[in-house]
Amino acid sequence: MGLDSAFVHARAFLSKSAPTEIERLKILCRRIRLAEQDLNRQAVPLLARCQFTCQGLCCRNILLEEIITPCDLVFILVETAGLQDLIAAALRRVPTLYSAPCVFLSDGQGPCLFPADVRPEKCLTTFCADERPIRTELRNLRRAFGRLNRHLLGQRTRLLFALFSRCCGFGRNGERTMRWTTKSR
């Protein structure tokens, strides 16, 4: 599944979610955002090295589908609903057969389309330098994304189980809703 397809599915998932589910997602995404803010504060020297020494080399010559996951898209859509049209336009420029600069960088150089505290997990947890000074912040960010991943997996499992139950004729409480009749001989 391509990234544009994952984006469409993430938008559909959010539009079909109940308000209580959206509130739960907002809580999980807020935790991620706080972890990203903490990481950004602690990783100033490493991020400066990325910007000035490497000049964002890791954001060029990439395969975007390997970096941004559907979970990242849900996080970004929950936290920055106003960027949906910009994200959709950027995803139309994703090359399918070769690696290229990240489509979320303006003019292929930067800055990034996403706010500093709303970025995909791999964009913030991948450094080409010593990560020991920010090990705790990286672990906290990975845990926060892990919680969101598990939550989304649980939602998918619940949806599949409900669909399977309806197909097999079971109601909400496990009772059979379809009456099977047999002809008497």
Secondary structure as UniProt FT lines:
FT   HELIX           3..16
FT   HELIX           19..42
FT   HELIX           44..48
FT   HELIX           49..54
FT   HELIX           57..59
FT   HELIX           64..66
FT   HELIX           70..79
FT   HELIX           81..83
FT   HELIX           84..91
FT   TURN            92..93
FT   TURN            103..104
FT   HELIX           106..108
FT   TURN            116..117
FT   HELIX           121..125
FT   HELIX           132..134
FT   HELIX           135..168
FT   TURN            172..173
//
